């Protein structure tokens, strides 16, 4: 069986996970006024959702987790 490369689309996660360092439950709004829900201190967004990822990466209370 051949090993898959790390950048292989089949091994790339379909979601980006972020940990909320301040709250376990809340709503975050993107610049496009979409709502992102924090549940149990985490929020997951599709890796193709550039707007949501940029919003969470800019926010000081969130850190990306693997």
N, CA, C and O atoms as a GROMACS GRO file, in nm:
protein
  264
    1UNK      N    1   0.084  -0.118   0.000
    1UNK     CA    2   0.000   0.000   0.000
    1UNK      C    3   0.089   0.124   0.000
    1UNK      O    4   0.182   0.134   0.080
    2UNK      N    5   0.062   0.217  -0.086
    2UNK     CA    6   0.143   0.338  -0.097
    2UNK      C    7   0.104   0.438   0.012
    2UNK      O    8  -0.012   0.447   0.050
    3UNK      N    9   0.203   0.512   0.060
    3UNK     CA   10   0.177   0.617   0.158
    3UNK      C   11   0.123   0.741   0.088
    3UNK      O   12   0.168   0.775  -0.021
    4UNK      N   13   0.027   0.807   0.151
    4UNK     CA   14  -0.028   0.929   0.095
    4UNK      C   15   0.055   1.047   0.140
    4UNK      O   16   0.104   1.049   0.253
    5UNK      N   17   0.070   1.145   0.053
    5UNK     CA   18   0.142   1.266   0.087
    5UNK      C   19   0.054   1.354   0.175
    5UNK      O   20  -0.068   1.350   0.162
    6UNK      N   21   0.115   1.435   0.265
    6UNK     CA   22   0.035   1.521   0.353
    6UNK      C   23  -0.054   1.620   0.279
    6UNK      O   24  -0.159   1.658   0.331
    7UNK      N   25  -0.015   1.663   0.159
    7UNK     CA   26  -0.097   1.759   0.086
    7UNK      C   27  -0.197   1.692  -0.008
    7UNK      O   28  -0.260   1.759  -0.089
    8UNK      N   29  -0.211   1.561   0.003
    8UNK     CA   30  -0.307   1.487  -0.076
    8UNK      C   31  -0.448   1.530  -0.034
    8UNK      O   32  -0.479   1.526   0.085
    9UNK      N   33  -0.534   1.569  -0.128
    9UNK     CA   34  -0.670   1.614  -0.093
    9UNK      C   35  -0.749   1.511  -0.014
    9UNK      O   36  -0.840   1.548   0.061
   10UNK      N   37  -0.718   1.384  -0.028
   10UNK     CA   38  -0.790   1.281   0.045
   10UNK      C   39  -0.751   1.278   0.192
   10UNK      O   40  -0.827   1.226   0.274
   11UNK      N   41  -0.636   1.332   0.228
   11UNK     CA   42  -0.593   1.334   0.368
   11UNK      C   43  -0.607   1.471   0.431
   11UNK      O   44  -0.587   1.486   0.552
   12UNK      N   45  -0.640   1.572   0.353
   12UNK     CA   46  -0.658   1.707   0.405
   12UNK      C   47  -0.793   1.716   0.476
   12UNK      O   48  -0.894   1.673   0.420
   13UNK      N   49  -0.796   1.771   0.598
   13UNK     CA   50  -0.924   1.779   0.668
   13UNK      C   51  -1.024   1.868   0.596
   13UNK      O   52  -0.987   1.969   0.536
   14UNK      N   53  -1.148   1.829   0.601
   14UNK     CA   54  -1.254   1.904   0.534
   14UNK      C   55  -1.300   2.023   0.618
   14UNK      O   56  -1.370   2.111   0.568
   15UNK      N   57  -1.260   2.026   0.746
   15UNK     CA   58  -1.298   2.137   0.833
   15UNK      C   59  -1.176   2.192   0.904
   15UNK      O   60  -1.078   2.121   0.929
   16UNK      N   61  -1.183   2.320   0.936
   16UNK     CA   62  -1.082   2.385   1.018
   16UNK      C   63  -1.143   2.402   1.156
   16UNK      O   64  -1.253   2.454   1.170
   17UNK      N   65  -1.071   2.359   1.258
   17UNK     CA   66  -1.120   2.366   1.396
   17UNK      C   67  -1.050   2.478   1.472
   17UNK      O   68  -0.929   2.497   1.459
   18UNK      N   69  -1.127   2.550   1.550
   18UNK     CA   70  -1.074   2.658   1.632
   18UNK      C   71  -1.122   2.639   1.775
   18UNK      O   72  -1.235   2.595   1.797
   19UNK      N   73  -1.037   2.672   1.870
   19UNK     CA   74  -1.072   2.666   2.012
   19UNK      C   75  -1.098   2.808   2.060
   19UNK      O   76  -1.020   2.899   2.034
   20UNK      N   77  -1.208   2.825   2.130
   20UNK     CA   78  -1.241   2.954   2.190
   20UNK      C   79  -1.175   2.956   2.327
   20UNK      O   80  -1.208   2.874   2.413
   21UNK      N   81  -1.083   3.048   2.348
   21UNK     CA   82  -1.008   3.053   2.473
   21UNK      C   83  -1.082   3.128   2.582
   21UNK      O   84  -1.032   3.139   2.694
   22UNK      N   85  -1.199   3.179   2.551
   22UNK     CA   86  -1.270   3.262   2.648
   22UNK      C   87  -1.409   3.209   2.686
   22UNK      O   88  -1.447   3.216   2.803
   23UNK      N   89  -1.483   3.157   2.591
   23UNK     CA   90  -1.620   3.112   2.617
   23UNK      C   91  -1.640   2.969   2.567
   23UNK      O   92  -1.571   2.924   2.476
   24UNK      N   93  -1.736   2.899   2.628
   24UNK     CA   94  -1.770   2.765   2.581
   24UNK      C   95  -1.889   2.766   2.486
   24UNK      O   96  -1.912   2.668   2.414
   25UNK      N   97  -1.964   2.875   2.486
   25UNK     CA   98  -2.082   2.884   2.400
   25UNK      C   99  -2.107   3.031   2.365
   25UNK      O  100  -2.118   3.115   2.455
   26UNK      N  101  -2.117   3.061   2.236
   26UNK     CA  102  -2.150   3.196   2.189
   26UNK      C  103  -2.164   3.195   2.038
   26UNK      O  104  -2.138   3.094   1.973
   27UNK      N  105  -2.206   3.308   1.984
   27UNK     CA  106  -2.217   3.328   1.840
   27UNK      C  107  -2.113   3.432   1.798
   27UNK      O  108  -2.096   3.534   1.865
   28UNK      N  109  -2.045   3.406   1.688
   28UNK     CA  110  -1.951   3.500   1.628
   28UNK      C  111  -2.006   3.534   1.491
   28UNK      O  112  -2.056   3.447   1.420
   29UNK      N  113  -1.997   3.661   1.454
   29UNK     CA  114  -2.049   3.704   1.324
   29UNK      C  115  -1.934   3.746   1.233
   29UNK      O  116  -1.845   3.820   1.273
   30UNK      N  117  -1.938   3.696   1.110
   30UNK     CA  118  -1.837   3.730   1.011
   30UNK      C  119  -1.866   3.868   0.955
   30UNK      O  120  -1.970   3.927   0.985
   31UNK      N  121  -1.775   3.920   0.875
   31UNK     CA  122  -1.797   4.051   0.813
   31UNK      C  123  -1.918   4.049   0.721
   31UNK      O  124  -1.980   4.153   0.697
   32UNK      N  125  -1.952   3.932   0.669
   32UNK     CA  126  -2.071   3.917   0.586
   32UNK      C  127  -2.196   3.891   0.669
   32UNK      O  128  -2.302   3.857   0.615
   33UNK      N  129  -2.185   3.907   0.801
   33UNK     CA  130  -2.293   3.889   0.897
   33UNK      C  131  -2.349   3.747   0.903
   33UNK      O  132  -2.466   3.726   0.934
   34UNK      N  133  -2.264   3.652   0.873
   34UNK     CA  134  -2.302   3.511   0.895
   34UNK      C  135  -2.267   3.474   1.038
   34UNK      O  136  -2.170   3.525   1.094
   35UNK      N  137  -2.345   3.387   1.097
   35UNK     CA  138  -2.326   3.346   1.235
   35UNK      C  139  -2.245   3.216   1.242
   35UNK      O  140  -2.273   3.121   1.169
   36UNK      N  141  -2.146   3.213   1.330
   36UNK     CA  142  -2.068   3.093   1.357
   36UNK      C  143  -2.093   3.056   1.502
   36UNK      O  144  -2.078   3.140   1.591
   37UNK      N  145  -2.130   2.932   1.528
   37UNK     CA  146  -2.164   2.889   1.663
   37UNK      C  147  -2.046   2.822   1.733
   37UNK      O  148  -1.984   2.731   1.678
   38UNK      N  149  -2.017   2.869   1.852
   38UNK     CA  150  -1.918   2.804   1.938
   38UNK      C  151  -1.995   2.707   2.026
   38UNK      O  152  -2.089   2.745   2.095
   39UNK      N  153  -1.955   2.580   2.023
   39UNK     CA  154  -2.018   2.475   2.102
   39UNK      C  155  -1.908   2.401   2.175
   39UNK      O  156  -1.813   2.353   2.114
   40UNK      N  157  -1.920   2.392   2.307
   40UNK     CA  158  -1.821   2.324   2.391
   40UNK      C  159  -1.681   2.383   2.370
   40UNK      O  160  -1.581   2.312   2.371
   41UNK      N  161  -1.677   2.514   2.349
   41UNK     CA  162  -1.549   2.583   2.335
   41UNK      C  163  -1.482   2.567   2.201
   41UNK      O  164  -1.364   2.601   2.186
   42UNK      N  165  -1.554   2.515   2.103
   42UNK     CA  166  -1.494   2.493   1.970
   42UNK      C  167  -1.589   2.537   1.860
   42UNK      O  168  -1.711   2.541   1.878
   43UNK      N  169  -1.529   2.571   1.747
   43UNK     CA  170  -1.607   2.601   1.627
   43UNK      C  171  -1.533   2.538   1.510
   43UNK      O  172  -1.411   2.545   1.501
   44UNK      N  173  -1.609   2.477   1.421
   44UNK     CA  174  -1.552   2.416   1.301
   44UNK      C  175  -1.617   2.477   1.178
   44UNK      O  176  -1.739   2.496   1.173
   45UNK      N  177  -1.533   2.509   1.080
   45UNK     CA  178  -1.582   2.566   0.955
   45UNK      C  179  -1.518   2.490   0.839
   45UNK      O  180  -1.408   2.438   0.854
   46UNK      N  181  -1.585   2.484   0.726
   46UNK     CA  182  -1.525   2.418   0.609
   46UNK      C  183  -1.393   2.486   0.570
   46UNK      O  184  -1.381   2.608   0.578
   47UNK      N  185  -1.296   2.407   0.529
   47UNK     CA  186  -1.166   2.463   0.491
   47UNK      C  187  -1.177   2.554   0.370
   47UNK      O  188  -1.088   2.637   0.348
   48UNK      N  189  -1.281   2.542   0.292
   48UNK     CA  190  -1.300   2.628   0.176
   48UNK      C  191  -1.370   2.760   0.210
   48UNK      O  192  -1.386   2.845   0.123
   49UNK      N  193  -1.412   2.777   0.335
   49UNK     CA  194  -1.482   2.898   0.377
   49UNK      C  195  -1.379   3.002   0.423
   49UNK      O  196  -1.354   3.018   0.542
   50UNK      N  197  -1.322   3.072   0.327
   50UNK     CA  198  -1.215   3.168   0.354
   50UNK      C  199  -1.261   3.282   0.445
   50UNK      O  200  -1.185   3.330   0.529
   51UNK      N  201  -1.385   3.326   0.429
   51UNK     CA  202  -1.436   3.437   0.510
   51UNK      C  203  -1.442   3.398   0.658
   51UNK      O  204  -1.398   3.475   0.744
   52UNK      N  205  -1.494   3.281   0.688
   52UNK     CA  206  -1.505   3.235   0.827
   52UNK      C  207  -1.366   3.211   0.887
   52UNK      O  208  -1.342   3.248   1.002
   53UNK      N  209  -1.277   3.151   0.812
   53UNK     CA  210  -1.142   3.125   0.863
   53UNK      C  211  -1.070   3.256   0.891
   53UNK      O  212  -1.005   3.270   0.995
   54UNK      N  213  -1.080   3.352   0.801
   54UNK     CA  214  -1.016   3.483   0.823
   54UNK      C  215  -1.074   3.551   0.946
   54UNK      O  216  -0.999   3.611   1.024
   55UNK      N  217  -1.204   3.542   0.964
   55UNK     CA  218  -1.269   3.603   1.081
   55UNK      C  219  -1.216   3.542   1.210
   55UNK      O  220  -1.182   3.614   1.304
   56UNK      N  221  -1.208   3.411   1.215
   56UNK     CA  222  -1.161   3.344   1.336
   56UNK      C  223  -1.012   3.364   1.360
   56UNK      O  224  -0.969   3.375   1.475
   57UNK      N  225  -0.934   3.369   1.254
   57UNK     CA  226  -0.790   3.392   1.270
   57UNK      C  227  -0.760   3.534   1.317
   57UNK      O  228  -0.661   3.556   1.387
   58UNK      N  229  -0.843   3.631   1.281
   58UNK     CA  230  -0.826   3.770   1.326
   58UNK      C  231  -0.868   3.790   1.471
   58UNK      O  232  -0.815   3.877   1.541
   59UNK      N  233  -0.962   3.710   1.516
   59UNK     CA  234  -1.021   3.728   1.648
   59UNK      C  235  -0.921   3.682   1.756
   59UNK      O  236  -0.869   3.571   1.747
   60UNK      N  237  -0.894   3.766   1.856
   60UNK     CA  238  -0.792   3.730   1.957
   60UNK      C  239  -0.831   3.614   2.049
   60UNK      O  240  -0.744   3.556   2.114
   61UNK      N  241  -0.960   3.579   2.056
   61UNK     CA  242  -1.003   3.472   2.146
   61UNK      C  243  -0.997   3.332   2.084
   61UNK      O  244  -1.025   3.234   2.152
   62UNK      N  245  -0.960   3.324   1.957
   62UNK     CA  246  -0.960   3.194   1.891
   62UNK      C  247  -0.820   3.150   1.850
   62UNK      O  248  -0.738   3.230   1.807
   63UNK      N  249  -0.796   3.020   1.866
   63UNK     CA  250  -0.671   2.962   1.816
   63UNK      C  251  -0.704   2.836   1.738
   63UNK      O  252  -0.790   2.756   1.777
   64UNK      N  253  -0.635   2.821   1.626
   64UNK     CA  254  -0.660   2.707   1.539
   64UNK      C  255  -0.599   2.582   1.601
   64UNK      O  256  -0.488   2.586   1.653
   65UNK      N  257  -0.671   2.472   1.594
   65UNK     CA  258  -0.624   2.345   1.647
   65UNK      C  259  -0.620   2.242   1.534
   65UNK      O  260  -0.694   2.252   1.436
   66UNK      N  261  -0.536   2.145   1.550
   66UNK     CA  262  -0.523   2.039   1.449
   66UNK      C  263  -0.616   1.926   1.476
   66UNK      O  264  -0.619   1.828   1.402
   0.00000   0.00000   0.00000
